[in-house]
Amino acid sequence: MRMAACGLLWLAIWTWACGQRAAEHGPADSGAPDAADGGPDSPDGQADGRADGQADADRLLEKVSELPFGEIADIALDGSRLYAADYHGLMIYDLSGSEPARLASLASRGEARRLAVRDGLAFIADGRSGLLIVDVSEPASPRLVSTLPVQDEVLSVAVQGDRAAIGCARIPARIYDLRDPRAWVLLGSLPDRASELAFAPDGLLIAEQPSDDPDSALLALYDLRDPRAPALLGSLLLDRPPPDVCHGANPQLSWGLAADGRYAYLADIYYGHVQLIDIRDPARPEHLGCFSAFGEKVHGLQSRDGKLIAAVDDEVLALDVQVSDSTIEASVSERRGPFDSELIQGIACGDGLAVLLGALGRLRWIDISEPGSPVTAGGQVFSTGWVADIALLGPVALVAYTLPCGDECTPELGGLSALALDQGAVQALCDLRFASSYVRDLAIAGQTAYVVGNQGLFILDVSDPARIELLGGLQAEGFMGLAAAIDPPRIYVVTAGQSKDRLLVLDASDPRAVAELSSTELPVQFHGRRPALAASGSLLLAGDALTGLYVLDVSDPRAPVLVGRYEIPTGDLLLDIGVDLPLVFAAAGLGLHVLDYSDPLQPEELLFEDSPGYAQSLGLADGLLCLGDTHDLVLFERRGPY
C-alpha cells in the first residue's frame, strides 16, 4: 500500500456516461396472502386490522419537498456562447467547436430556473434568492455583481434594452430600470403575477398570468412604452388543446416563453410541444395550434435571428417554424449537444445537510434544516478523479475516488478527500491516496472510513478530517462493495467469484490487523455491478439491481446463513437500500419501496412512494429520508407507527 500526503485538490471537468433502464411501473404487491389470493377467509376483525395496518403504513412517510438537480431549466444564446440555468446556478458553454465545451459554472443559493443575457451580464431568476446579476464578459470567469432582493420567489425574467421584467410567485410582476446593475430602480408593475415573461419588439411584454381554470393559462400582452403605467393591449385564454391536436399538452405546465415580431411561443415541459400564438395584432392575439419540438421535454425557449432556439431533453435545437393557412411545420436546422444534464449518482444526508453527487462529478450541498424548503448551499465540480461514493461526517464530505493516471502509475491510485462545506464555498482539508486500481465503495462507522476497490480494502482514521490516516487493510482482488458495523466492529465485503460471488466477514477490532472470519458463497452473481449493502444487528442485506434483495443472518459471523430473498414486485432495478429495522427502504424503479422485515422470512411491502424520475440512491438521517432520483432530491419526513 502506498500513501500520499494530504494536500489541496485541483478542479477541472470529468465526464462519465451513466445509463438507466426505463420501465413502466405496475401496481405494487405486498406479497402477503389474502382471501383474493386464495388464502383463508379472514374474520371481520382481521379485515379491520388489515385496514388499520394499511392506514398506519400510509402514515409512515410524508413527502415534504422536491429539488431538481443538474437539469437544464433555461437557455440564452449569445454568439457562440450558450448560457444555461440548471436549477443550481449558471453553466456557460462554448459552441464554436464540433462539440459543446463547458467553460465555467457559478453556483447559486436558490433555484436557478430562468435567465436572460444582455451586454455581458446574465440575469438569473433564482427563486427564493431573488434575481442575480452576473458579469459574464469573461465567460470563463463569471462573477456575481449584485442581487436584487425580492420578498417573494422569483420565477422568471425578461430583458430588453435598459428594462427588465421579473415575475414572482405571489406578488405582481415588476418592471425595473437596469442601467446601473448595482442600483436597480423600480419603474412599475403589472396588475398580476406572472410565471413566464418575454419581450417582443417595440416594448411589447408578453406575460403568462394565472387563470381560474386549472386547465387553462392566460396570455396577456402589455405596452411598456411607459413602464410606469403598463397598458393591457389584449389577452388570450389558452385552453388545453384536443388530444388529436397535441397529445397531453397543458398550458398550465408551460416551461418557456419566447416571442418575435409575429408569434409568441409557449413550451410544454412534459410532452415536448410548443404552442404558437399570432401576436401581430396585440389587441387580438390568436392561438394557431401547436407543434412538436422533437423531444420529450422542452426546458426553455429563445427567439433569435428568425429561428426558435429550444432546449429539448439534453440538446439545444434551432427550429425553423413555417405557418401557412392552418398548417404549422417545424424543422430542425441545427442540433447541438448533448449537454451534461447530470444524473444523481449518490447521496449522503445528516445534520441538516444533504450532499448530492452527479454522474459528471459535480457535488451539490443542500441545506435541509427546513425539509419543506431545501436551499442550495453550494456546489463544485470534483475532478481529482472518478468519484465512486460520498459520505458525510458532520459538515465534512468524504469523497472516495479513483485517480486516472494512464501509464504514470500502475495500478491507478485510489483516494479519499475530505471537503469542508461552508456557505457556498468548499475547503479541501485533506487528500489521501493509496494503491487501488478502481475504487468501488465507501462506508463510515464511527470515526473510521472503509474503502474497497479492485485491489482490496483500505481502513482510514477520519477522526480528524484534516489529517486522515491510513491504518491498514487487506490486499485482494475483485472487491465490489461493503458494509460496516460498529458493535461489534465488523466489515462485510462482496468479492467476485468464478460462478457465484462471495461474502467475506472481517473482524475489524484491530484495523491494523484485519482478520477474516468467514468466506461464504452467495446465491447471486453481481456481474461487476456494485451491490447495495447494509448491516443492522444480526442481519445483512444485499441488494442486486436485477434479482432483488437478499437477507443473511450474520449472528454467527463464521457461518452466515441466507434466510430470505425479496423481489421488487414491479421488477424494477434495485439500486440502493437503507435499513432501520424492522423497516427497509429500497430505491428501485419509479420510486421508493418501504418493506417491513419484522419477519425476515416473509417481508411485506408496506408502502410505495412515487418519485419524479427513477430512484437511484437514498440516505437516512435526523427523522428524514433523502431520495435521489435521476434529476431530483426528494425529502420525506418519517412518521409513526414504526
C-alpha positions as CSV (number, residue, x, y, z in Angstrom):
1,M,0.0,0.0,0.0
2,R,1.1,3.5,-0.8
3,M,0.2,6.7,1.0
4,A,0.4,10.3,-0.3
5,A,0.5,13.4,1.8
6,C,-2.7,15.4,2.3
7,G,-3.0,18.5,0.0
8,L,-5.2,20.7,-1.9
9,L,-7.5,19.5,-4.7
10,W,-7.4,20.8,-8.2
11,L,-10.6,21.3,-10.3
12,A,-11.4,20.5,-13.9
13,I,-14.2,18.6,-15.6
14,W,-14.8,14.9,-15.7
15,T,-17.4,13.4,-17.9
16,W,-18.7,9.9,-17.4
17,A,-21.7,8.4,-19.1
18,C,-24.4,6.9,-16.9
19,G,-27.3,4.9,-18.1
20,Q,-30.6,3.7,-16.7
21,R,-33.4,1.3,-17.5
22,A,-36.8,2.8,-18.3
23,A,-39.7,0.6,-17.3
24,E,-43.4,1.0,-16.8
25,H,-44.5,0.9,-13.2
26,G,-47.2,-1.6,-12.3
27,P,-49.2,-1.9,-9.1
28,A,-47.2,-2.9,-6.0
29,D,-47.9,-6.3,-4.5
30,S,-47.1,-6.8,-0.8
31,G,-46.8,-10.5,-1.3
32,A,-49.0,-11.1,1.8
33,P,-51.7,-13.7,1.1
34,D,-55.4,-12.7,1.5
35,A,-58.7,-14.2,0.5
36,A,-58.5,-12.9,-3.0
37,D,-55.1,-14.6,-3.4
38,G,-56.6,-17.9,-2.3
39,G,-55.6,-17.5,1.3
40,P,-58.0,-18.3,4.2
41,D,-61.0,-16.0,4.6
42,S,-60.5,-13.6,7.5
43,P,-63.0,-12.6,10.1
44,D,-64.2,-9.0,10.1
45,G,-61.9,-8.1,13.0
46,Q,-58.9,-9.3,11.0
47,A,-60.1,-7.4,7.9
48,D,-60.4,-4.3,10.1
49,G,-57.0,-4.9,11.4
50,R,-55.5,-5.1,7.9
51,A,-57.3,-1.8,7.0
52,D,-55.9,-0.2,10.2
53,G,-52.5,-1.5,9.3
54,Q,-52.6,-0.1,5.8
55,A,-53.7,3.2,7.3
56,D,-50.7,3.1,9.6
57,A,-48.4,2.3,6.7
58,D,-49.7,5.3,4.7
59,R,-48.6,7.5,7.6
60,L,-45.0,6.2,7.6
61,L,-43.7,8.9,5.3
62,E,-44.7,12.3,4.2
63,K,-43.2,13.8,1.1
64,V,-42.3,17.4,2.1
65,S,-40.2,18.7,-0.9
66,E,-38.5,18.1,-4.2
67,L,-35.5,19.9,-5.5
68,P,-34.3,19.4,-9.1
69,F,-30.6,18.7,-9.7
70,G,-28.4,19.2,-12.8
71,E,-31.1,19.5,-15.5
72,I,-31.2,22.5,-17.9
73,A,-34.0,24.8,-16.9
74,D,-33.5,27.6,-19.4
75,I,-31.1,28.9,-22.1
76,A,-29.8,32.1,-23.6
77,L,-27.7,32.1,-26.8
78,D,-25.3,34.9,-27.3
79,G,-23.0,34.5,-30.3
80,S,-21.0,31.3,-29.8
81,R,-21.8,31.2,-26.1
82,L,-24.6,29.3,-24.6
83,Y,-25.7,30.2,-21.1
84,A,-27.9,27.7,-19.2
85,A,-29.6,27.8,-15.9
86,D,-29.7,24.4,-14.3
87,Y,-31.7,24.9,-11.1
88,H,-28.4,25.2,-9.1
89,G,-26.7,28.0,-10.9
90,L,-25.3,29.2,-14.2
91,M,-23.4,27.0,-16.8
92,I,-21.5,28.6,-19.7
93,Y,-20.7,26.6,-22.9
94,D,-18.6,27.4,-25.9
95,L,-20.3,26.3,-29.1
96,S,-17.6,27.2,-31.6
97,G,-16.2,23.7,-31.8
98,S,-17.8,20.5,-33.0
99,E,-18.9,19.6,-29.5
100,P,-20.2,21.9,-26.7
101,A,-17.3,22.7,-24.3
102,R,-18.2,23.8,-20.8
103,L,-16.2,27.0,-19.9
104,A,-17.4,27.7,-16.4
105,S,-20.1,27.4,-13.8
106,L,-21.4,29.5,-11.0
107,A,-23.4,28.0,-8.1
108,S,-26.4,29.9,-6.7
109,R,-28.2,29.5,-3.4
110,G,-31.7,29.3,-4.9
111,E,-33.3,27.5,-7.7
112,A,-31.9,29.0,-11.0
113,R,-34.8,28.4,-13.4
114,R,-34.8,31.4,-15.8
115,L,-32.2,33.7,-17.3
116,A,-31.6,36.4,-19.8
117,V,-28.3,37.8,-21.1
118,R,-27.5,41.3,-22.3
119,D,-24.3,43.2,-22.9
120,G,-22.1,40.9,-20.9
121,L,-24.5,40.5,-18.0
122,A,-26.6,37.5,-17.1
123,F,-29.8,37.9,-15.2
124,I,-30.9,34.8,-13.3
125,A,-34.3,34.2,-11.7
126,D,-33.0,32.3,-8.6
127,G,-36.2,31.5,-6.7
128,R,-36.1,32.5,-3.0
129,S,-32.6,34.1,-3.5
130,G,-34.1,36.8,-5.7
131,L,-32.7,38.0,-9.0
132,L,-28.9,37.5,-9.6
133,I,-26.8,39.8,-11.9
134,V,-23.7,38.0,-13.1
135,D,-20.8,39.6,-15.1
136,V,-20.2,37.1,-18.0
137,S,-18.0,39.5,-20.0
138,E,-15.2,36.9,-19.3
139,P,-17.2,33.7,-19.9
140,A,-14.5,31.5,-18.3
141,S,-14.8,33.6,-15.1
142,P,-18.4,34.5,-14.3
143,R,-18.7,36.9,-11.3
144,L,-21.7,37.8,-9.2
145,V,-22.2,41.6,-9.4
146,S,-25.3,42.1,-7.3
147,T,-28.5,40.6,-6.1
148,L,-31.9,42.2,-6.3
149,P,-33.7,41.0,-3.2
150,V,-37.4,40.4,-3.6
151,Q,-39.8,39.5,-0.9
152,D,-41.0,36.6,-2.9
153,E,-39.9,33.7,-5.1
154,V,-38.6,35.0,-8.4
155,L,-39.8,32.7,-11.2
156,S,-39.0,34.4,-14.5
157,V,-37.0,37.3,-16.0
158,A,-37.1,39.1,-19.4
159,V,-34.7,41.9,-20.5
160,Q,-35.0,44.4,-23.4
161,G,-32.8,47.4,-23.7
162,D,-32.5,49.1,-20.2
163,R,-35.6,47.4,-18.8
164,A,-36.1,44.1,-17.0
165,A,-39.3,42.4,-16.1
166,I,-39.4,39.9,-13.3
167,G,-42.2,37.5,-12.4
168,C,-42.8,36.2,-8.9
169,A,-44.9,33.5,-7.2
170,R,-47.2,35.8,-5.2
171,I,-46.7,39.5,-5.9
172,P,-47.4,41.3,-9.3
173,A,-44.7,41.2,-11.9
174,R,-42.4,44.2,-11.7
175,I,-40.6,46.4,-14.3
176,Y,-37.1,47.8,-13.4
177,D,-34.6,50.2,-14.9
178,L,-31.3,48.3,-15.0
179,R,-28.9,50.9,-16.4
180,D,-27.0,50.5,-13.2
181,P,-27.0,46.8,-12.3
182,R,-25.9,47.6,-8.7
183,A,-28.8,50.1,-8.1
184,W,-32.0,49.0,-9.7
185,V,-34.9,51.4,-9.9
186,L,-38.5,50.1,-9.8
187,L,-40.5,51.7,-12.6
188,G,-43.8,50.0,-12.4
189,S,-45.7,46.7,-12.1
190,L,-48.3,44.6,-13.9
191,P,-51.8,44.1,-12.4
192,D,-51.0,40.4,-11.6
193,R,-48.2,38.0,-11.0
194,A,-46.5,36.2,-14.0
195,S,-44.9,32.7,-14.2
196,E,-43.4,33.4,-17.7
197,L,-42.3,36.6,-19.4
198,A,-41.0,37.5,-22.8
199,F,-40.3,40.7,-24.7
200,A,-41.4,41.2,-28.3
201,P,-40.1,44.2,-30.4
202,D,-41.2,47.7,-29.7
203,G,-41.7,47.3,-26.0
204,L,-44.3,44.7,-26.1
205,L,-44.3,42.5,-23.0
206,I,-46.0,39.1,-23.0
207,A,-46.9,37.5,-19.7
208,E,-48.3,34.2,-18.7
209,Q,-50.6,35.0,-15.8
210,P,-52.9,33.0,-13.6
211,S,-56.3,31.7,-14.7
212,D,-59.2,30.5,-12.7
213,D,-59.4,27.4,-14.9
214,P,-56.9,24.7,-13.9
215,D,-56.7,23.5,-17.5
216,S,-56.0,27.0,-18.9
217,A,-53.5,29.8,-18.9
218,L,-53.9,33.4,-19.6
219,L,-51.5,35.1,-22.0
220,A,-51.6,38.9,-21.6
221,L,-49.9,41.5,-23.9
222,Y,-48.8,44.8,-22.4
223,D,-47.5,48.0,-23.9
224,L,-44.4,49.1,-21.9
225,R,-43.5,52.3,-23.7
226,D,-44.5,54.0,-20.5
227,P,-43.2,51.4,-17.9
228,R,-44.7,53.4,-15.0
229,A,-48.2,52.6,-16.4
230,P,-48.2,49.4,-18.4
231,A,-51.2,49.3,-20.7
232,L,-53.0,46.0,-21.3
233,L,-53.5,45.6,-25.1
234,G,-55.1,42.2,-25.3
235,S,-55.2,38.7,-23.8
236,L,-55.9,35.2,-24.8
237,L,-57.2,32.3,-22.7
238,L,-55.3,29.2,-23.7
239,D,-57.3,26.0,-23.2
240,R,-56.0,22.5,-23.1
241,P,-56.0,21.5,-26.9
242,P,-57.8,18.4,-28.1
243,P,-55.7,15.2,-27.8
244,D,-55.7,14.7,-31.6
245,V,-54.0,18.2,-32.0
246,C,-51.3,18.0,-29.3
247,H,-51.4,14.9,-27.1
248,G,-51.1,15.7,-23.4
249,A,-50.4,19.4,-23.9
250,N,-51.4,21.6,-21.0
251,P,-50.9,25.3,-20.8
252,Q,-50.6,25.1,-17.0
253,L,-47.5,23.0,-17.4
254,S,-45.7,25.6,-19.6
255,W,-41.9,26.0,-19.2
256,G,-40.6,28.6,-21.5
257,L,-42.0,31.6,-23.4
258,A,-40.4,33.4,-26.3
259,A,-41.6,36.0,-28.9
260,D,-40.6,37.7,-32.1
261,G,-42.5,40.3,-34.1
262,R,-45.0,37.8,-35.4
263,Y,-45.5,35.0,-32.9
264,A,-45.3,34.0,-29.3
265,Y,-44.1,30.5,-28.4
266,L,-45.2,28.7,-25.2
267,A,-43.5,25.4,-24.4
268,D,-45.0,22.4,-22.6
269,I,-42.4,20.9,-20.3
270,Y,-43.6,17.3,-20.2
271,Y,-44.9,16.5,-23.7
272,G,-42.4,18.2,-25.9
273,H,-44.9,20.6,-27.5
274,V,-44.7,24.3,-28.4
275,Q,-47.9,26.3,-28.7
276,L,-48.0,29.0,-31.3
277,I,-49.8,32.4,-30.9
278,D,-50.2,35.0,-33.5
279,I,-49.4,38.4,-31.9
280,R,-49.2,40.6,-35.0
281,D,-52.3,42.4,-33.7
282,P,-51.6,42.6,-29.9
283,A,-55.3,43.6,-29.3
284,R,-56.5,40.3,-30.8
285,P,-53.9,37.5,-30.2
286,E,-54.9,34.3,-31.9
287,H,-54.0,30.7,-30.9
288,L,-52.8,28.9,-34.1
289,G,-52.1,25.5,-32.7
290,C,-49.0,23.6,-31.6
291,F,-46.1,21.6,-33.0
292,S,-43.6,19.0,-31.7
293,A,-40.2,20.2,-30.5
294,F,-38.6,16.9,-31.5
295,G,-38.1,15.6,-28.0
296,E,-39.9,14.6,-24.7
297,K,-39.2,17.7,-22.5
298,V,-38.8,21.3,-23.5
299,H,-36.9,23.3,-20.9
300,G,-36.6,26.8,-22.3
301,L,-37.1,28.9,-25.5
302,Q,-35.4,31.9,-27.1
303,S,-36.3,33.6,-30.4
304,R,-33.1,34.7,-32.2
305,D,-32.3,35.6,-35.8
306,G,-35.6,34.3,-37.2
307,K,-35.2,30.9,-35.5
308,L,-36.7,29.4,-32.4
309,I,-33.9,28.1,-30.1
310,A,-35.2,25.3,-27.8
311,A,-33.6,23.3,-25.0
312,V,-35.1,19.9,-25.7
313,D,-34.1,16.9,-23.4
314,D,-30.3,17.2,-23.3
315,E,-29.8,19.1,-26.6
316,V,-30.3,22.6,-27.9
317,L,-32.1,22.8,-31.2
318,A,-32.6,25.6,-33.8
319,L,-36.1,25.3,-35.2
320,D,-37.5,26.8,-38.4
321,V,-41.2,27.3,-38.0
322,Q,-43.4,27.9,-41.0
323,V,-47.1,28.8,-40.9
324,S,-49.4,28.6,-44.0
325,D,-53.1,28.7,-43.7
326,S,-54.0,26.3,-40.9
327,T,-50.7,24.3,-41.1
328,I,-47.7,24.6,-38.8
329,E,-44.5,23.0,-40.0
330,A,-41.4,22.9,-37.8
331,S,-38.0,21.5,-38.8
332,V,-34.6,21.3,-37.1
333,S,-31.9,23.4,-38.9
334,E,-29.2,22.8,-36.3
335,R,-28.7,20.5,-33.3
336,R,-26.1,20.9,-30.6
337,G,-25.3,18.7,-27.7
338,P,-25.7,16.5,-25.7
339,F,-25.2,18.8,-22.8
340,D,-24.2,17.5,-19.3
341,S,-27.7,17.2,-17.8
342,E,-26.5,15.3,-14.8
343,L,-27.9,12.2,-13.2
344,I,-27.7,11.8,-9.5
345,Q,-25.3,9.0,-8.7
346,G,-25.0,9.2,-4.9
347,I,-26.4,11.0,-1.9
348,A,-25.5,11.5,1.8
349,C,-27.5,13.3,4.3
350,G,-27.3,14.2,8.0
351,D,-27.2,17.2,10.5
352,G,-29.4,19.4,8.3
353,L,-27.3,18.9,5.2
354,A,-27.6,16.7,2.1
355,V,-24.8,16.2,-0.4
356,L,-25.6,15.1,-4.0
357,L,-23.1,13.5,-6.3
358,G,-23.8,13.9,-10.0
359,A,-22.6,11.4,-12.6
360,L,-20.3,14.0,-14.0
361,G,-18.5,14.6,-10.7
362,R,-20.5,17.6,-9.6
363,L,-21.1,18.0,-5.9
364,R,-24.1,20.0,-4.6
365,W,-24.7,20.5,-0.9
366,I,-28.2,21.4,0.2
367,D,-29.4,22.9,3.4
368,I,-32.2,20.7,4.6
369,S,-32.6,22.1,8.1
370,E,-36.1,23.1,7.0
371,P,-37.1,20.0,5.0
372,G,-40.1,21.7,3.4
373,S,-37.9,24.4,1.9
374,P,-34.5,23.0,1.0
375,V,-31.9,25.6,-0.2
376,T,-28.8,25.0,-2.3
377,A,-25.9,26.0,-0.1
378,G,-23.1,25.5,-2.7
379,G,-21.7,23.4,-5.4
380,Q,-18.4,22.5,-7.2
381,V,-17.1,20.1,-9.8
382,F,-14.9,17.4,-8.2
383,S,-12.4,16.4,-10.9
384,T,-9.4,15.0,-9.0
385,G,-10.7,11.6,-10.2
386,W,-13.7,9.4,-10.9
387,V,-16.0,9.7,-7.8
388,A,-17.2,6.3,-6.5
389,D,-19.1,7.3,-3.4
390,I,-19.6,10.0,-0.8
391,A,-20.4,10.2,2.9
392,L,-21.0,12.9,5.5
393,L,-19.1,13.4,8.7
394,G,-20.8,16.4,10.3
395,P,-20.2,19.3,7.9
396,V,-17.4,17.5,6.1
397,A,-17.9,15.5,2.9
398,L,-15.8,12.4,2.4
399,V,-15.3,11.6,-1.3
400,A,-13.9,8.2,-2.4
401,Y,-12.5,8.3,-5.9
402,T,-10.1,6.7,-8.5
403,L,-7.3,8.9,-9.9
404,P,-6.9,8.0,-13.6
405,C,-3.3,8.3,-14.5
406,G,-2.7,6.1,-17.6
407,D,0.9,5.0,-17.8
408,E,2.1,7.3,-15.0
409,C,1.2,4.8,-12.2
410,T,0.4,1.1,-12.1
411,P,-2.1,0.3,-10.7
412,E,-4.1,3.5,-10.7
413,L,-4.5,5.3,-7.4
414,G,-7.5,5.4,-5.2
415,G,-8.1,8.3,-2.9
416,L,-10.2,9.8,-0.1
417,S,-10.7,13.5,0.1
418,A,-12.2,15.5,3.0
419,L,-14.0,18.7,1.9
420,A,-15.4,21.2,4.5
421,L,-18.7,22.6,3.2
422,D,-19.4,26.1,4.3
423,Q,-21.8,28.8,3.0
424,G,-21.3,28.0,-0.7
425,A,-17.5,27.6,-0.5
426,V,-15.5,24.4,-0.3
427,Q,-12.3,24.0,1.6
428,A,-10.1,21.0,0.8
429,L,-8.9,19.6,4.2
430,C,-7.1,16.5,3.1
431,D,-6.5,14.2,0.1
432,L,-5.1,10.8,0.9
433,R,-4.1,8.3,-1.8
434,F,-3.5,4.6,-1.9
435,A,-2.9,1.9,-4.5
436,S,-6.2,0.6,-5.7
437,S,-6.9,0.1,-9.4
438,Y,-10.6,1.1,-9.1
439,V,-12.4,2.3,-6.1
440,R,-15.9,0.8,-5.7
441,D,-17.5,1.7,-2.4
442,L,-17.2,3.7,0.8
443,A,-18.6,3.1,4.3
444,I,-18.3,5.0,7.6
445,A,-18.6,3.5,11.0
446,G,-17.9,5.9,13.9
447,Q,-14.6,7.7,13.2
448,T,-13.4,5.1,10.7
449,A,-13.8,5.0,6.9
450,Y,-13.6,1.8,4.9
451,V,-12.9,1.9,1.1
452,V,-12.9,-1.1,-1.2
453,G,-11.5,-1.3,-4.7
454,N,-10.2,-3.9,-7.1
455,Q,-7.0,-4.2,-5.1
456,G,-8.6,-4.7,-1.7
457,L,-9.8,-3.0,1.5
458,F,-8.4,0.2,3.0
459,I,-9.2,1.4,6.5
460,L,-8.7,5.0,7.4
461,D,-8.9,7.1,10.6
462,V,-11.1,10.1,9.9
463,S,-11.5,11.4,13.4
464,D,-9.6,14.5,12.3
465,P,-10.7,15.1,8.6
466,A,-7.7,17.4,8.1
467,R,-5.3,14.5,9.0
468,I,-6.7,11.3,7.5
469,E,-4.5,8.4,8.4
470,L,-4.3,5.0,6.6
471,L,-4.5,2.4,9.4
472,G,-4.4,-0.8,7.4
473,G,-6.5,-3.1,5.3
474,L,-6.5,-6.3,3.3
475,Q,-4.9,-6.8,-0.1
476,A,-7.0,-8.8,-2.5
477,E,-8.6,-8.6,-6.0
478,G,-12.2,-8.3,-7.0
479,F,-13.7,-6.4,-4.1
480,M,-17.0,-4.9,-5.2
481,G,-19.0,-3.5,-2.3
482,L,-19.1,-3.3,1.5
483,A,-21.0,-2.5,4.7
484,A,-19.5,-1.8,8.1
485,A,-20.9,-2.2,11.6
486,I,-19.6,-0.6,14.8
487,D,-20.8,-3.0,17.5
488,P,-19.2,-5.5,17.1
489,P,-16.6,-4.0,14.7
490,R,-17.2,-6.0,11.6
491,I,-16.8,-5.4,7.8
492,Y,-18.8,-7.2,5.2
493,V,-17.3,-7.3,1.7
494,V,-18.7,-8.8,-1.5
495,T,-15.9,-10.1,-3.8
496,A,-16.2,-11.5,-7.3
497,G,-16.1,-15.3,-7.7
498,Q,-16.0,-17.6,-10.7
499,S,-19.6,-18.6,-10.9
500,K,-21.0,-17.1,-7.7
501,D,-19.8,-14.0,-5.8
502,R,-18.7,-14.4,-2.2
503,L,-19.3,-12.6,1.1
504,L,-16.3,-12.0,3.3
505,V,-16.9,-11.3,7.0
506,L,-13.9,-9.5,8.6
507,D,-13.1,-8.7,12.2
508,A,-12.0,-5.0,12.4
509,S,-11.3,-4.9,16.1
510,D,-7.7,-4.1,15.2
511,P,-7.8,-2.1,12.0
512,R,-4.1,-2.7,11.5
513,A,-4.5,-6.5,11.5
514,V,-7.9,-7.3,9.9
515,A,-8.9,-11.0,10.4
516,E,-11.1,-13.0,8.1
517,L,-13.9,-14.7,10.0
518,S,-15.6,-16.4,7.1
519,S,-16.0,-16.6,3.3
520,T,-19.4,-17.7,2.1
521,E,-20.7,-18.3,-1.4
522,L,-23.7,-16.0,-2.3
523,P,-26.7,-17.2,-4.2
524,V,-26.2,-14.5,-6.8
525,Q,-23.5,-13.2,-9.1
526,F,-23.5,-9.4,-9.4
527,H,-21.5,-9.4,-12.7
528,G,-19.4,-6.4,-11.8
529,R,-22.4,-4.3,-10.5
530,R,-21.8,-2.7,-7.2
531,P,-24.2,-4.4,-4.7
532,A,-26.2,-2.3,-2.3
533,L,-25.2,-3.5,1.2
534,A,-26.5,-2.6,4.7
535,A,-25.8,-4.2,8.1
536,S,-28.1,-3.9,11.1
537,G,-27.9,-6.1,14.2
538,S,-27.7,-9.7,13.2
539,L,-28.9,-9.1,9.6
540,L,-27.0,-8.2,6.5
541,L,-29.0,-7.1,3.4
542,A,-27.5,-7.3,0.0
543,G,-29.4,-5.7,-2.9
544,D,-28.8,-6.7,-6.5
545,A,-30.1,-4.4,-9.3
546,L,-31.6,-7.3,-11.3
547,T,-32.5,-10.0,-8.9
548,G,-33.7,-8.3,-5.7
549,L,-32.9,-8.2,-2.0
550,Y,-31.1,-11.0,-0.2
551,V,-31.1,-11.3,3.7
552,L,-28.4,-13.1,5.6
553,D,-28.3,-13.9,9.3
554,V,-24.8,-13.0,10.4
555,S,-25.3,-13.6,14.2
556,D,-22.6,-16.2,13.8
557,P,-20.1,-14.4,11.7
558,R,-18.2,-17.6,10.9
559,A,-21.3,-19.2,9.3
560,P,-23.6,-16.6,7.7
561,V,-26.9,-18.1,6.6
562,L,-29.2,-16.9,3.8
563,V,-32.7,-16.6,5.3
564,G,-34.7,-14.9,2.6
565,R,-35.0,-13.1,-0.7
566,Y,-37.4,-10.4,-1.8
567,E,-38.1,-9.5,-5.4
568,I,-39.3,-5.9,-6.1
569,P,-42.9,-6.6,-7.3
570,T,-42.6,-4.4,-10.3
571,G,-39.4,-6.0,-11.5
572,D,-37.6,-2.6,-11.4
573,L,-33.9,-2.1,-10.9
574,L,-32.9,-2.0,-7.2
575,L,-30.1,0.4,-6.9
576,D,-29.8,1.3,-3.2
577,I,-31.1,0.3,0.2
578,G,-31.4,1.9,3.7
579,V,-32.1,-0.1,6.9
580,D,-33.7,0.9,10.2
581,L,-35.2,-2.4,11.3
582,P,-37.8,-3.5,11.1
583,L,-38.1,-1.2,8.1
584,V,-36.0,-1.5,4.9
585,F,-36.1,1.2,2.3
586,A,-35.3,0.4,-1.3
587,A,-34.7,2.8,-4.2
588,A,-36.0,0.9,-7.2
589,G,-37.6,1.9,-10.5
590,L,-40.1,4.7,-10.3
591,G,-39.8,5.3,-6.6
592,L,-39.3,4.3,-3.0
593,H,-40.4,0.9,-1.6
594,V,-40.9,0.6,2.1
595,L,-40.6,-3.0,3.5
596,D,-41.4,-4.5,6.9
597,Y,-38.8,-7.0,7.9
598,S,-40.2,-8.0,11.3
599,D,-40.2,-11.5,9.9
600,P,-37.2,-11.8,7.5
601,L,-38.7,-15.0,6.1
602,Q,-41.8,-13.1,5.0
603,P,-41.0,-9.4,4.3
604,E,-44.0,-7.3,3.5
605,E,-44.2,-4.2,1.3
606,L,-46.0,-1.6,3.3
607,L,-45.8,1.4,1.0
608,F,-44.7,2.7,-2.4
609,E,-43.8,6.4,-2.9
610,D,-43.6,7.6,-6.4
611,S,-40.7,9.9,-7.4
612,P,-40.4,12.3,-10.3
613,G,-37.8,10.1,-12.1
614,Y,-36.1,6.8,-11.5
615,A,-34.9,6.2,-7.9
616,Q,-31.1,5.9,-7.7
617,S,-29.9,6.4,-4.1
618,L,-31.0,7.2,-0.6
619,G,-29.9,8.2,2.8
620,L,-31.4,8.2,6.3
621,A,-30.8,10.9,8.9
622,D,-32.5,13.0,11.5
623,G,-36.0,11.7,11.0
624,L,-35.6,12.3,7.3
625,L,-35.3,10.1,4.3
626,C,-33.4,11.6,1.4
627,L,-34.1,10.1,-2.0
628,G,-32.0,10.9,-5.1
629,D,-33.7,10.0,-8.3
630,T,-32.4,10.7,-11.8
631,H,-32.7,14.5,-11.5
632,D,-34.3,15.4,-8.2
633,L,-33.7,15.4,-4.5
634,V,-36.9,14.2,-2.8
635,L,-37.2,14.6,1.0
636,F,-39.6,12.6,3.2
637,E,-40.3,13.1,6.9
638,R,-40.5,9.9,8.7
639,R,-43.7,9.3,10.8
640,G,-45.0,6.5,13.1
641,P,-46.0,3.9,13.9
642,Y,-42.6,2.1,13.4
